[in-house]
Amino acid sequence: MAEQSTQSIEVDAGPEQIMAVIADLPAYPEWAKAVRETEVLAADESGRAKQVRFTLDSGPVKDVYTLEYDWADDGLSVRWHLVKGQMQKAQNGQYLLEPKGQRTTVTYTLSVELVLPMIGLLRRKAEKMIMDTALKELKRRVEGKD
């Protein structure tokens, strides 16, 4: 298994509000700049997205891929893994929410393996850039600053 990268950010909101934004996958194109389109392919018994197809366009990086989600019953985490991709042969990720009074620490863990080999240092740098952007965009969306 590939190494993972982890990054955290403090958000001025409770975990329920943050998880609602994370779980609203059809709305990602409204606030996640690289996501052009999402399509929920399957949902679990509680109506949460189980499989989602993403169309990603981040300048030189373009991809269409499907992720499968596993939502924690306590509402404090979600994990996902790649089901199918064009540019990726593996992706594993997680959002973990830790309430701290009026704020919540959001920790994003990500591991991506591309079809084309990439030097580990460059891959980790790309993962960190993806996570940094995703966390900042999530924070802006949740705090109503987008």
C-alpha positions in Angstrom: 0.0 0.0 0.0 1.2 3.5 -0.8 2.2 5.9 1.9 -0.4 8.4 2.9 -0.4 12.1 3.5 -2.3 13.8 6.4 -3.3 17.4 6.9 -5.7 19.2 9.4 -7.5 22.5 9.6 -9.7 24.2 12.3 -13.2 25.1 11.2 -15.6 27.4 13.0 -18.5 25.0 13.1 -19.8 21.8 14.7 -19.1 18.4 13.1 -22.8 18.0 12.0 -22.5 21.1 9.9 -19.2 20.1 8.4 -20.3 16.5 7.7 -23.4 17.8 5.9 -21.1 19.7 3.5 -18.8 16.7 3.0 -21.8 14.4 2.4 -23.5 16.8 -0.1 -21.5 15.3 -3.0 -23.7 16.7 -5.7 -22.9 20.2 -4.6 -19.1 19.7 -4.8 -18.8 21.5 -8.2 -20.3 24.6 -6.6 -17.3 25.0 -4.2 -14.5 22.5 -5.0 -12.8 24.2 -7.9 -11.2 21.2 -9.5 -14.5 19.1 -9.5 -16.4 19.7 -12.6 -19.2 17.2 -12.1 -20.4 14.5 -9.6 -22.9 11.8 -10.1 -24.2 9.7 -7.2 -24.4 6.1 -8.6 -25.6 4.4 -5.5 -26.8 5.3 -2.0 -26.8 3.4 1.3 -30.0 2.6 3.3 -29.9 6.0 5.0 -29.7 7.9 1.7 -26.0 8.8 1.9 -23.9 8.5 -1.2 -22.2 5.1 -1.5 -20.7 5.3 -5.0 -19.9 8.6 -6.8 -18.4 9.3 -10.2 -16.3 12.5 -10.3 -15.1 14.5 -13.3 -12.0 16.3 -12.3 -10.4 19.2 -14.2 -7.5 20.9 -12.5 -5.6 22.4 -15.4 -3.1 19.7 -16.5 -4.8 17.0 -14.3 -8.0 15.7 -15.8 -9.7 12.4 -14.6 -13.0 10.6 -14.4 -13.1 8.2 -11.4 -15.5 6.5 -9.1 -15.2 6.4 -5.3 -17.0 4.2 -2.8 -17.8 5.8 0.6 -18.1 4.3 4.1 -19.8 6.7 6.5 -19.2 6.2 10.2 -22.4 5.9 12.3 -21.2 8.5 14.8 -21.0 11.2 12.0 -17.4 12.0 12.8 -15.7 10.3 9.9 -16.0 9.0 6.3 -13.6 6.8 4.4 -13.4 6.2 0.7 -11.6 4.1 -1.9 -11.2 4.1 -5.6 -13.5 1.7 -7.5 -12.6 2.8 -11.0 -10.3 5.4 -12.5 -8.6 6.5 -15.7 -5.5 8.2 -14.3 -5.6 6.6 -10.9 -5.1 2.9 -10.0 -5.7 3.5 -6.3 -7.1 6.2 -4.0 -7.8 5.9 -0.3 -9.0 8.8 1.8 -10.6 9.8 5.0 -12.1 12.9 6.7 -12.0 12.7 10.5 -13.8 15.3 12.6 -12.8 16.1 16.2 -15.1 18.5 18.0 -13.3 21.1 20.2 -15.9 23.4 21.7 -17.4 25.7 19.1 -14.8 24.6 16.6 -13.9 21.3 14.9 -10.6 19.9 13.7 -10.9 18.3 10.3 -8.2 15.9 9.4 -7.9 14.7 5.8 -5.8 11.6 5.0 -5.1 10.7 1.4 -3.1 8.2 -0.6 -3.2 8.2 -4.4 -1.5 5.9 -6.8 -1.5 7.0 -10.5 -1.5 4.7 -13.5 1.8 6.3 -14.6 4.5 5.9 -12.0 5.5 9.0 -10.0 8.4 9.6 -7.7 7.2 9.3 -4.1 8.4 12.8 -3.2 6.4 14.4 -6.1 3.4 12.2 -5.3 3.3 13.3 -1.6 3.8 16.9 -2.7 0.8 16.6 -5.0 -1.3 14.9 -2.3 -0.4 17.7 0.2 -1.4 20.4 -2.4 -4.7 18.5 -3.1 -5.5 18.3 0.7 -4.5 21.9 1.4 -6.8 23.1 -1.4 -9.7 20.8 -0.4 -9.5 21.7 3.3 -9.4 25.5 2.6 -12.4 25.2 0.2 -14.3 23.0 2.7 -13.6 25.6 5.5 -14.8 28.5 3.2 -18.0 26.6 2.3 -18.9 25.6 5.9 -18.1 29.0 7.3 -20.1 30.7 4.5 -17.2 32.5 3.0 -17.4 31.2 -0.6 
